[in-house]
Amino acid sequence: MGRANATAGTGRINWTPLRRIGDDGLWLRPLGVLSGRAADEAVARGLARPLARSGLAFSLVESIGLSSDRRPVSVTAPIAEFEGWVASAGARFSPHARDRLARLSAPRPPWAGFLLDRPLVMGVLNVTPDSFSDGGRWFDAERAVAHGRALVAAGADIVDVGGESTRPGAVGLPVGEEIRRTEPIVRALAEVGAVVSIDTRHQAVMEKAFEAGACIVNDVSALTHDPASLRFVAQCEAPVVLMHMLGEPRTMQRQPVYDSPLVEVLEYLEARIAACGVAGIPRERIVVDPGIGFGKLVPHNLELIAGIGAFHALGCGVMLGVSRKSMIARLSRGEPPDGRLPGSLAAALWAVQQGVQVLRVHDVAETRQALALWGAIAAG
């Protein structure tokens, strides 16, 4: 994304590029993130603002958007200078920009019974024969339940049960088969006290999973695939994860094109949050997920991960799922899925440093250990 920096030799910010953005098209990405005592001191001195979760603050703001000809525009400035510009030369952006800035800083209310003041770990449990990483490994019901219990013992806050593979190129699964795969697993895990989310695009699967004890919906289609799903989640007052996906699993990786992945995914999720609000699903019950690898090539994924802090401007919790994905191998040495743990942890730690509240991972114990060290160092 092109950047406009301080005007050479003056120390003043050149705000001119932002004139090309529409009034409601300005997004804010927090930069200069601080943690621990440094964050507290910077906030107290007015040099930074809190970032969505206790213990983090940001001292810089990157203003981003798309011009009328769909070109990315970006200007970075310290907090105080940005607020001064909004109040004067950038006055037409003022209501929108102040709302975005307030949402970046506001603490998140509890979600699914969890306080979002620390990173939550969602453990992946695919009861499929064909998922990209562990397809077939937990297809047997008894082994699946044992693995779900092991995820909880390793520190998973949530176990995410999915019966339909949504890997690139995957074809759809009959709803009845998806229910057959997932319902007994959800029931067995809920009976031992696990917090279970159902990873599905289908209302009928959501309904059967909730009858069995699931309490969270995780939908890769952001409640768009099945017209009945939006009403079901509203009526159940269920917490939900809305993910961005360009197209559908069978075709999503066929030359996806974006003018700006970050801006376009933000716009899409903002629209889905609005649709949920109309249907009776309030913002506090929503977590958003940029959908790494779902209709995105490696450069698109990198821009989204690098800019993950911008999703706090939506006013929801943020989830990131990078665990074992192919982009890790493409950026490294072509490792198979079970050899991508170091890259998975690197992405996870970057995300929590940007305030991400939920990590969806395969390797729960290893992620928990990495988070324990990161937290201790950040607090120190």
Residue, then its C-alpha position, 0 to 999 in steps of 0.5 A: m500500500g502506498r504511503a505518504n510520510a512527513t513532508a521532507g524537511t518540514g516535520r509536518i504531515n502531508w494530508t493531501p492524499l486523503r482528499r481522494i477518499g470518500d467521506d465514509g471510506l477512511w479506516l484507521r490502523p493502529l501503529g507504534v504499539l506499546s505494552g506493559r509499563a510503556a503503554d501505561e505511561a504513554v497513555a497517561r501522558g496523552l501520547a498513546r491510546p489504549l488498544a482494545r485490550s488491557g496492557l496495549a496502547f498505540s501511539l501512531v495512526e495510519s489512515i487508509g482507504l481507497s480513492s475514487d479510482r480504487r487506488p490505495v491511499s495511506v498517511t501515518a501520523p502521531i495520535a495528537e496530529f491525527e486528531g488535530w487534522v480531523a478537527s480542522a482540515g479533515a473535518r468532513f471525516s470527523p464523525h466517522a474518524r472519531d467513531r473509528l478511533a473510539r472503537l479502536s480504544a474501547p475495551r471489548p465486552p465479554w463474548a461467549g462468557f469470556l472476558l476479552d482481556r487476554p488471548l483466547v485459544m480456540g482448538v481446531l477439531n476437524v471430524t473430516p476425511d479431507s481437511f488440509s492439515d489433519g483430514g482423517r486423523w479424527f474422523d473416528a468418533e471415539r478418537a475425535v472426542a479423545h482429541g477434543r478432551a486433550l485440546v481442553a487439557a492442553g489449554a483450549d478455551i474453546v473447541d471448534v468442531g467442524g464436519e465439512s472441509t472448506r479447504p481450497g477446492a473442497v466440494g460441498l457436503p450434504v447437510g445430513e452427513e455433516i450433522r452425522r459427523t459433528e453432533p455426537i462429538v459436540r454432545a460428548l464434549a459439551e457433556v464434560g464441560a467443554v465450550v464448543s463452537i460449531d464450524t458450519r455454513h448451514q443452519a440445520v447443522m447449527e441447530k443440531a449442534f446447539e441442541a447437543g450443547a454447542c454455544i458458538v457459531n463459527d461461519v466461514s461465510a459470515l452467515t451468508h451461505d444459508p439464508a436461515s442462519l442469520r435468523f437462527v443465530a439471532q433467535c438463539e442469542a448465540p455468539v458468532v464468528l463472521m469470517h470473510m471469504l471471497g467466493e466459495p471453497r471450490t473456486m475461491q483460490r482461482q486468481p482472487v483480485y483485490d484493490s486493497p485486501l485490508v480495506e475491502v475485507l474491512e468494508y465487507l465485515e462492516a456490512r455483515i455486522a450491519a446486517c447482523g444488527v438489523a437481524g437482531i445480533p448486536r455487535e457485542r456478540i460478534v467476533v470477526d475473522p479476516g479469513i486468511g487463505f480464503g480467496k486470498l494469495v500470499p501477498h493478500n494474506l500478508e497485508l491482512i496479517a500486517g494490518i490486523g490491528a485495523f479490524h479493532a475499528l469494527g468494534c468487535g473481538v478479532m480472531l485470526g486463524v493462520s495455524r498450519k496454512s499453506m502460506i507458511a510453507r510458501l514463505s518458508r521451505g515448503e514444509p507439510p502441514d505438521g511441520r508448520l508450527p514455528g510459522s504458526l506461532a510467529a503469526a500468532l504472536w504478531a497477532v496478539q501484539q496487535g491486540v487480537q483476542v482469539l487465536r484458532v489453532h491446531d497446536v494448543a499446548e505449544t500456543r499456550q506456552a508461547l503466549a505465556l512467555w510473550g505475556a510475561i515479557a510484555a508485562g515486564 
